[in-house]
Amino acid sequence: MNRSAIKAPRTTLDQWRILQAVVDAGGYAQAAERLHRSQSAVSYAVAKLQAQLGVPLLEIHGRKAELTKMGETLLRRSRQLLGDAAELEQLAHSLEQGWEAEVVLVVDAAYPSSTLMQVLKQFASDCPNTHVRLEEVVLSGADEALLEGRADLVVASQVPQGFLGDPLLEVEFIAVAHRDHPLHRSVEPLTTELLRRELQVVIRDSGLYLNRSSGWLGSEYRWTVSSIETAVVAVSSGLGFSWLPQHQIETELAQGILVPLPLREGGRKLGLMHLVFGRSEATGPATQRLAQLFKEVANHGR
């Protein structure tokens, strides 16, 4: 008879749970108490597991059960499997209760990243079985995500027509340039006309169709970058001026690398961030919880 064709009896996750309890509790009696089973049932389950595997898993030293070398290797792997099984059961329960497997979140890049991470960290704790697909956009990129129906929740700088949104927080944009920039040597307050003569660093709108040009003064003398982070680096390097979110340049301002421009008007602009549901009629509990966390964090910061 071909010995490779003989199939060994299958072990069960419950048997491995019992073995794990015996090891962790230090003995059969302690494991039986922990599992609310009889000691004979625990002993039988472990003995059957060892017989099925054909290798010794435990050795008794006095009153304590200790793993063999092979037992250590197998139990280490079984702990991973038991953890995966528990996560799978929890996921199935969450889906049965109507919790989404994934939430698509679109956030305007001007929203403070530290605040965003605070929200997502709490969400990961509250909804461990829901995956978040995060997309960061600029200006009309948020509008298009709503209009195209590809987002569950959006943090946007404005609410497009046909949608309702709740105000979250204000983001202050400051006109700044490197401390050695010629604009800082002006003896008169700067005007729009003077600014048009200098290179402006503009953050590109990530939208494909609506495309807004917020902050751009209209001069062709500009450089366009794709992110706020790149704009901060460019201006901090002495390349032009720009309106940048204050929360993104606090370090540069404190160190005197960037200095606010002495504009006659418009040196500071406020942008209000809004929270908008993408599919309000079919919003699941995970999306609702994420929205609640955005509001709680915003209210706590006021």
C-alpha positions in Angstrom: 0.0 0.0 0.0 1.2 3.5 -0.9 1.8 5.1 2.5 1.7 8.6 1.0 -1.9 7.9 0.0 -3.0 7.4 3.6 -4.5 10.6 4.9 -3.9 11.5 8.5 -7.1 12.3 10.5 -7.8 16.1 10.5 -7.2 18.1 13.6 -9.6 20.8 14.6 -9.2 24.4 15.7 -10.8 23.5 19.0 -8.1 20.9 19.8 -5.4 23.5 19.2 -7.3 25.9 21.4 -7.3 23.4 24.2 -3.6 22.7 23.8 -2.9 26.4 23.9 -5.0 26.7 27.1 -3.1 23.9 28.7 0.3 25.5 27.9 -0.8 29.0 28.9 -2.6 28.0 32.1 0.3 25.6 33.1 -1.7 22.3 33.3 -4.8 20.3 32.5 -6.7 21.3 35.7 -6.1 25.0 35.2 -7.0 24.8 31.5 -10.2 22.9 32.3 -11.2 25.7 34.7 -10.4 28.4 32.2 -12.3 26.6 29.4 -15.2 25.6 31.6 -14.8 22.0 30.7 -14.0 18.8 32.7 -10.4 17.9 33.1 -11.0 14.5 31.5 -12.4 16.2 28.4 -9.3 18.4 28.2 -6.9 15.5 28.6 -8.7 13.5 26.0 -8.6 16.3 23.5 -4.9 16.7 23.9 -4.2 13.0 23.8 -6.3 12.6 20.6 -4.4 15.5 19.0 -1.1 13.9 19.7 -2.3 10.5 18.4 -3.6 12.1 15.2 -0.3 14.0 14.6 1.9 11.0 15.6 4.2 13.3 17.6 4.5 14.1 21.3 3.4 17.7 22.0 3.5 17.8 25.8 5.7 16.5 28.6 4.6 16.4 32.2 7.1 17.7 34.7 5.7 17.4 38.2 2.2 19.0 37.9 3.1 21.2 35.0 2.6 20.4 31.3 5.4 21.7 29.1 5.8 21.7 25.3 8.3 19.5 23.5 10.4 21.0 20.8 8.0 19.8 18.1 5.1 21.0 20.2 6.6 24.5 20.4 6.9 24.7 16.6 3.4 23.4 16.0 1.7 25.5 18.7 3.5 28.7 17.4 1.9 28.1 14.0 -1.5 27.2 15.5 -1.6 30.5 17.4 -1.4 32.3 14.1 -4.2 30.1 12.6 -6.4 30.6 15.7 -5.8 34.4 15.4 -6.8 34.4 11.7 -9.9 32.3 12.5 -10.9 34.7 15.2 -10.5 37.6 12.9 -12.5 35.8 10.2 -15.3 35.1 12.6 -15.4 38.7 13.7 -15.4 39.9 10.1 -18.3 37.6 9.3 -20.2 38.9 12.3 -19.6 42.5 11.3 -20.8 41.9 7.8 -23.8 40.1 9.1 -24.6 43.2 11.2 -24.4 45.4 8.0 -20.9 46.9 8.6 -19.0 47.7 5.4 -16.0 45.8 4.5 -14.5 49.0 3.0 -15.0 52.8 3.3 -13.8 55.0 0.5 -12.6 58.3 2.1 -11.6 61.3 0.0 -9.9 64.2 1.9 -8.7 67.6 0.7 -4.9 67.7 1.1 -5.3 71.0 3.0 -7.0 69.2 5.9 -4.5 68.8 8.8 -2.8 65.5 8.4 -2.2 65.1 12.2 -5.9 65.5 12.8 -6.7 63.1 10.0 -4.4 60.4 11.6 -6.1 61.0 14.9 -9.5 60.2 13.4 -8.2 57.2 11.5 -6.4 55.8 14.5 -9.6 55.8 16.6 -11.6 54.4 13.6 -9.2 51.5 13.3 -9.8 50.7 17.0 -13.6 51.1 16.7 -14.0 49.3 13.4 -11.1 46.8 13.0 -12.9 44.8 10.3 -13.5 47.8 8.0 -10.8 48.7 5.5 -10.3 52.4 4.7 -9.3 53.4 1.2 -7.9 56.9 1.5 -7.5 59.3 -1.4 -6.0 62.8 -0.9 -7.0 65.4 -3.4 -6.7 69.1 -4.1 -9.6 71.5 -4.6 -12.1 70.2 -7.2 -10.8 66.6 -6.8 -13.1 66.3 -3.8 -16.1 67.7 -5.8 -15.5 65.2 -8.6 -15.3 62.3 -6.2 -18.8 63.2 -4.9 -20.3 63.9 -8.4 -18.9 60.7 -9.8 -20.2 58.7 -6.8 -16.9 57.0 -6.0 -16.6 58.1 -2.3 -18.5 57.1 0.8 -17.3 60.1 2.8 -15.5 63.3 1.7 -13.7 66.2 3.4 -14.0 69.0 0.9 -13.2 72.7 0.8 -16.6 73.4 -0.7 -19.9 71.5 -1.1 -20.9 70.9 -4.7 -24.5 71.6 -5.8 -26.8 68.7 -5.0 -25.1 67.8 -1.8 -25.3 68.7 1.9 -22.3 69.1 4.2 -21.4 69.9 7.7 -18.7 72.5 8.5 -15.7 70.8 10.2 -12.9 73.3 10.8 -11.2 76.3 9.3 -7.8 76.1 7.6 -5.8 79.4 7.5 -3.7 80.0 4.4 -0.8 82.5 4.7 1.0 84.3 1.9 4.7 83.5 2.6 8.1 83.6 1.0 11.7 82.8 2.1 13.1 85.3 4.5 15.6 86.5 1.9 13.0 86.9 -0.9 13.1 90.4 -2.5 9.4 90.9 -1.6 10.4 91.3 2.0 12.5 94.3 1.1 9.5 96.3 -0.1 9.0 99.5 2.0 5.4 99.7 1.0 2.6 97.1 1.6 2.5 94.7 -1.2 -0.2 94.9 -3.8 -1.6 92.3 -6.2 0.2 94.1 -9.1 3.6 93.8 -7.4 3.0 90.1 -6.7 2.2 89.4 -10.3 5.8 90.4 -11.2 7.2 87.6 -8.9 7.2 83.8 -9.3 4.2 82.2 -7.6 4.2 78.6 -6.6 0.7 77.2 -7.3 -0.6 73.8 -6.1 -2.3 72.0 -9.0 -5.9 71.2 -8.8 -6.2 67.4 -8.8 -9.7 67.5 -10.5 -9.8 66.5 -14.2 -12.9 68.4 -15.2 -14.0 71.2 -12.8 -10.4 72.4 -12.2 -10.4 75.4 -9.8 -7.5 77.9 -9.5 -7.9 79.1 -6.0 -5.1 81.5 -4.9 -3.6 81.9 -8.4 -3.3 85.6 -9.2 -3.5 85.0 -13.0 0.1 85.7 -13.9 1.8 83.3 -16.3 4.9 83.7 -14.1 4.2 80.7 -12.0 5.4 77.2 -11.2 2.8 74.5 -10.6 3.4 71.6 -8.2 1.2 68.6 -7.4 1.2 68.7 -3.6 1.3 71.1 -0.6 4.4 69.3 0.7 6.3 70.1 -2.5 5.1 73.7 -2.4 6.4 74.1 1.1 9.8 72.8 0.1 9.9 75.0 -3.0 9.1 78.2 -1.2 11.3 77.3 1.7 14.1 76.9 -0.8 13.6 80.5 -2.0 11.6 79.7 -5.1 8.8 82.2 -5.3 5.9 82.8 -2.9 2.7 81.0 -2.2 -0.4 80.9 0.1 0.2 77.8 2.3 -1.8 76.2 5.1 -0.5 77.5 8.4 -0.5 74.1 10.0 1.8 72.8 7.3 4.5 75.5 7.8 4.5 76.0 11.6 8.1 74.8 11.9 9.3 76.9 9.0 7.6 80.0 10.5 9.0 79.3 14.0 12.5 78.9 12.6 12.2 82.1 10.5 12.8 80.2 7.2 9.4 81.4 5.9 8.1 84.9 6.7 4.5 86.2 6.0 4.4 88.7 3.2 3.4 92.3 4.2 0.4 92.4 1.9 -1.9 95.4 1.9 -4.8 92.9 1.8 -5.4 89.2 1.5 -2.3 88.1 3.3 -4.4 85.5 5.2 -7.3 83.5 3.8 -9.6 81.2 5.6 -10.8 78.0 4.0 -13.7 76.1 5.6 -13.5 72.3 5.4 -16.8 70.4 5.1 -17.8 66.8 5.8 -20.0 65.4 3.0 -21.6 61.9 2.6 -21.1 60.5 -0.8 -24.0 58.1 -0.7 -26.3 59.6 1.9 -29.2 57.1 1.1 -27.0 54.1 1.5 -24.6 55.1 4.3 -23.5 52.2 6.4 -22.7 52.1 10.1 -18.9 52.2 9.6 -19.2 55.3 7.4 -21.4 56.9 10.0 -19.0 56.1 12.7 -16.1 57.6 10.7 -18.1 60.8 10.1 -18.9 61.0 13.8 -15.2 60.8 14.7 -14.4 63.6 12.3 -17.0 65.8 14.1 -15.8 64.8 17.5 -12.2 65.6 16.8 -13.1 68.9 15.2 -15.3 69.9 18.2 -12.5 68.9 20.6 -10.1 71.1 18.8 -12.2 74.2 19.2 
